[in-house]
Amino acid sequence: MTTNAYHYRALKELEAICAHQGFAIKVSEVFGTSTLALIARDDRLPIYARDVELARGTVEELTNFLSGWHKAKEYLSILRLLDDKKLARAEQDYRNKILLATIKHGKGHNGK
C-alpha cells in the first residue's frame, strides 16, 4: 500500500469515528503550521462552543485521542455512572438551560 493510500484510509477512519462520537475535523493554523483539529459537530457535545478546538494533531494523534475518549465513556459506563440515556438527558438539559437563558436575556447570552 502506498503512503497516500494509507493516509487516505486513516483519514476516512478518523472521519467515521468523529461522526460516531460527535466531532468534526477542521484544519487548524497554529504557530504558522497547518494541522488537524477536532471540534464539536452540530448540536452534539453542547457544553463546547462550535469553534473550540478540543484536540489538535496528526490523524494518528486524533485517532488516539478519540480512542481515549471512548475508553473513558466505557469506564464510566462500567461503573454505572454514565450510559447513553443519562448522557443524552444531561446534554438536553444543558441545551434547555441555554435556550431558556437566551429567551430570558436575549441573543448572545451563553447561559452562564
Rosetta silent file (secondary structure, phi, psi, omega in degrees, C-alpha in Angstrom):
SEQUENCE: MTTNAYHYRALKELEAICAHQGFAIKVSEVFGTSTLALIARDDRLPIYARDVELARGTVEELTNFLSGWHKAKEYLSILRLLDDKKLARAEQDYRNKILLATIKHGKGHNGK
SCORE:     score description
SCORE:     0.000 S_00000001
   1 L     0.000  137.014 -179.754    0.000    0.000    0.000 S_00000001
   2 L   -78.787  163.687  178.968    1.368    3.422   -0.860 S_00000001
   3 H   -60.374  -41.793 -179.713    1.765    6.192    1.670 S_00000001
   4 H   -62.974  -41.534  178.355   -1.006    8.199    0.038 S_00000001
   5 H   -65.326  -39.993  177.831   -3.432    5.273    0.226 S_00000001
   6 H   -60.983  -47.949 -178.906   -2.501    4.716    3.878 S_00000001
   7 H   -64.454  -39.118  178.948   -3.117    8.372    4.756 S_00000001
   8 H   -62.658  -46.416  179.853   -6.402    8.411    2.849 S_00000001
   9 H   -63.325  -43.100  179.948   -7.631    5.299    4.673 S_00000001
  10 H   -62.986  -40.095  178.660   -6.518    6.668    8.066 S_00000001
  11 H   -66.733  -41.251  178.400   -8.305    9.972    7.412 S_00000001
  12 H   -64.697  -39.683  176.666  -11.505    8.174    6.355 S_00000001
  13 H   -64.621  -41.067  177.127  -11.382    6.040    9.510 S_00000001
  14 H   -62.550  -42.568  178.223  -10.901    9.177   11.618 S_00000001
  15 H   -60.035  -41.269  179.863  -13.879   10.823    9.898 S_00000001
  16 H   -65.646  -43.293  178.199  -16.060    7.783   10.692 S_00000001
  17 H   -63.277  -43.194  178.970  -15.018    7.771   14.348 S_00000001
  18 H   -59.750  -45.711 -179.214  -15.653   11.521   14.565 S_00000001
  19 H   -60.641  -38.299 -178.995  -19.136   11.164   13.080 S_00000001
  20 H   -71.444  -34.059 -173.829  -19.984    8.462   15.622 S_00000001
  21 H  -101.575    3.520  174.463  -18.697   10.404   18.641 S_00000001
  22 L    90.942   20.394 -179.960  -19.987   13.880   17.777 S_00000001
  23 E  -111.726  163.535  171.033  -16.835   15.533   16.456 S_00000001
  24 E  -131.616  156.796 -179.900  -15.859   17.181   13.188 S_00000001
  25 E  -103.965  138.359  173.331  -12.393   17.669   11.704 S_00000001
  26 E  -138.719  162.081  175.778  -11.021   21.033   10.668 S_00000001
  27 E   -86.851  131.840 -177.597   -7.676   22.397    9.561 S_00000001
  28 E  -114.726  135.416  175.677   -6.010   24.424   12.283 S_00000001
  29 E  -105.835  104.221 -179.791   -3.352   27.084   11.783 S_00000001
  30 E  -124.723  125.943  179.139   -1.214   27.180   14.904 S_00000001
  31 L    52.889   35.872  175.319    2.144   28.933   15.039 S_00000001
  32 L    80.387    3.564  177.696    2.225   29.082   11.249 S_00000001
  33 E  -116.584  145.800  178.058    1.848   25.341   10.680 S_00000001
  34 E   -88.480  134.745  175.863   -1.206   23.500    9.431 S_00000001
  35 E  -147.104  172.621  178.380   -2.505   20.621   11.495 S_00000001
  36 E   -94.748  152.782  177.737   -5.843   18.925   12.064 S_00000001
  37 E  -140.550  154.482  175.235   -8.167   19.707   14.947 S_00000001
  38 E  -104.278  134.464  174.824  -11.344   18.250   16.409 S_00000001
  39 E  -128.382  162.439  176.641  -14.346   20.451   17.115 S_00000001
  40 E   -70.340  138.964 -177.252  -17.851   19.648   18.352 S_00000001
  41 L   -99.382  139.634  174.173  -20.205   18.821   15.482 S_00000001
  42 L    48.591 -127.097  179.291  -23.706   20.267   15.056 S_00000001
  43 L  -103.268   13.018  175.806  -25.518   20.275   18.383 S_00000001
  44 L   -74.811  156.218 -179.777  -23.539   17.347   19.783 S_00000001
  45 L    50.459   62.629 -170.014  -21.337   17.990   22.831 S_00000001
  46 L   -66.090  -16.613 -179.406  -23.343   21.097   23.766 S_00000001
  47 L   -76.479  -13.047 -179.736  -21.040   22.377   26.505 S_00000001
  48 L   -99.983  139.465  173.734  -18.383   23.168   23.912 S_00000001
  49 L   -67.504  151.933 -174.979  -18.549   26.137   21.551 S_00000001
  50 L   -66.695  -20.618 -176.510  -18.620   25.109   17.893 S_00000001
  51 L  -105.025    1.862 -179.830  -15.258   26.733   17.104 S_00000001
  52 L   -78.466  127.847  177.439  -13.241   25.481   20.099 S_00000001
  53 L   -82.572  112.322 -176.772  -10.504   23.036   19.142 S_00000001
  54 L   -82.634  -25.416  175.609  -10.814   20.172   21.601 S_00000001
  55 E  -154.383  151.988 -178.129   -7.748   18.341   20.310 S_00000001
  56 E  -141.033  139.699  177.457   -5.089   19.113   17.725 S_00000001
  57 E   160.954 -161.886  178.759   -2.558   16.897   15.967 S_00000001
  58 L   -78.682  172.873  177.036   -1.941   14.362   13.246 S_00000001
  59 H   -57.857  -43.903 -179.203   -4.509   11.827   12.091 S_00000001
  60 H   -65.160  -42.112  179.694   -2.901    9.227   14.336 S_00000001
  61 H   -65.054  -40.614  179.576   -2.845   11.547   17.373 S_00000001
  62 H   -69.866  -35.791  175.958   -6.504   12.475   16.900 S_00000001
  63 H   -63.222  -41.477  177.196   -7.452    8.819   16.469 S_00000001
  64 H   -64.844  -40.837  177.296   -5.670    8.069   19.756 S_00000001
  65 H   -58.770  -47.046 -178.917   -7.471   10.972   21.458 S_00000001
  66 H   -67.494  -31.715  175.114  -10.839    9.632   20.304 S_00000001
  67 H   -64.075  -43.318  176.714   -9.905    6.142   21.438 S_00000001
  68 H   -64.439  -38.872  177.838   -9.204    7.551   24.907 S_00000001
  69 H   -60.119  -45.329 -179.902  -12.490    9.496   24.816 S_00000001
  70 H   -65.643  -42.412  179.772  -14.328    6.255   24.029 S_00000001
  71 H   -64.237  -36.233  177.307  -12.488    4.298   26.732 S_00000001
  72 H   -63.845  -42.516  177.096  -13.375    6.944   29.329 S_00000001
  73 H   -63.651  -39.850  177.160  -17.058    6.598   28.402 S_00000001
  74 H   -61.394  -44.074 -179.036  -16.756    2.796   28.646 S_00000001
  75 H   -61.756  -46.640  179.381  -15.173    3.050   32.086 S_00000001
  76 H   -65.590  -31.050  176.499  -17.904    5.354   33.393 S_00000001
  77 H   -68.268  -41.949  178.196  -20.498    3.013   31.913 S_00000001
  78 H   -61.866  -37.061  178.253  -18.995    0.011   33.721 S_00000001
  79 L   -77.072   -3.529 -177.737  -19.207    1.957   36.984 S_00000001
  80 L    62.729   28.589  174.919  -22.849    2.703   36.103 S_00000001
  81 L   -91.470  -19.120 -174.036  -22.179    6.424   36.360 S_00000001
  82 L  -148.981  137.551  166.924  -22.942    7.037   32.706 S_00000001
  83 L  -144.170  173.419 -175.298  -24.952    5.487   29.927 S_00000001
  84 H   -60.080  -37.676 -179.911  -26.229    6.817   26.617 S_00000001
  85 H   -66.842  -45.389  179.465  -29.641    7.733   28.069 S_00000001
  86 H   -62.976  -42.230 -179.969  -28.160    9.624   31.038 S_00000001
  87 H   -64.211  -46.411  179.031  -25.712   11.423   28.764 S_00000001
  88 H   -61.666  -40.918  179.926  -28.410   12.388   26.250 S_00000001
  89 H   -65.116  -44.776  179.937  -30.669   13.635   29.063 S_00000001
  90 H   -64.241  -40.609  178.340  -27.894   15.737   30.631 S_00000001
  91 H   -65.377  -40.212  178.585  -26.970   17.231   27.241 S_00000001
  92 H   -67.394  -38.341  175.541  -30.608   18.076   26.518 S_00000001
  93 H   -59.491  -40.714  179.105  -30.967   19.662   29.969 S_00000001
  94 H   -65.064  -45.022  177.549  -27.931   21.813   29.178 S_00000001
  95 H   -59.155  -42.357  179.572  -29.394   22.849   25.797 S_00000001
  96 H   -63.332  -39.315  178.461  -32.680   23.718   27.513 S_00000001
  97 H   -61.726  -44.287  178.681  -30.848   25.824   30.098 S_00000001
  98 H   -64.637  -43.553  179.492  -29.092   27.777   27.328 S_00000001
  99 H   -62.296  -44.142  178.724  -32.348   28.219   25.407 S_00000001
 100 H   -62.280  -43.932  178.559  -34.149   29.465   28.499 S_00000001
 101 H   -64.162  -38.017  178.617  -31.352   31.925   29.293 S_00000001
 102 H   -66.078  -42.089  178.240  -31.391   33.156   25.687 S_00000001
 103 H   -64.582  -41.876 -179.064  -35.144   33.685   25.802 S_00000001
 104 H   -68.076  -45.708 -169.674  -34.879   35.475   29.144 S_00000001
 105 H  -107.700   -5.499  179.038  -31.859   37.655   28.401 S_00000001
 106 L    93.220  176.576 -176.428  -31.826   37.927   24.617 S_00000001
 107 L   -61.872  152.156  174.744  -29.367   36.906   21.957 S_00000001
 108 L    89.431  -11.085  178.724  -25.712   36.455   22.757 S_00000001
 109 L   -80.825  133.482 -175.000  -26.246   35.171   26.278 S_00000001
 110 L   -98.440    5.886  175.075  -24.385   31.909   26.853 S_00000001
 111 L    83.573    3.492 -178.498  -26.372   30.686   29.830 S_00000001
 112 L  -101.704    0.000    0.000  -23.547   31.042   32.355 S_00000001
